[in-house]
């Protein structure tokens, strides 16, 4: 007599409930809509990001976008968080340096590059290009996460007593404000060329290093 193959009671199929499948579908759709809005933002600037134009790009009704994001502010928030991811990736791509000052300069230039190459995201995040959108707590947390490398560097330098300003948060603000100012002036058309803006940025960065850092040391 031939033995019949035994059958396991464990199913090889994974069952996804209707509710879970619907949530997954909504999340995938939401992410695709954010990508469509991001494409419009990068191609045509903030003024092009309207619910109607995003719906046209997605070939869907505006009702779907309103259902997923509420008003335009909801879509702007997701774009803001997408920008935070891009900024974080820019900082993470910077290799750590043996010198605090050299590492700080490298991070500062990564911030400059982000402002130049992702100017539409930069203006949305830091330039108020979406008048209807004001960053909420989650958005600000996204900014802090994006700038983690810079924050961690300042904290580490402070622990080594290499900063003249002993309050790490104030030190970060002292760095961010003038560097942002140069980029914002350039993107706003107040500086004649990228070359002149970059020269001013270099000078501003050197002044920050001189005023903030004590004599550098090796880690």
Beta strands, then each sheet from edge to edge (+ up, - down):
end
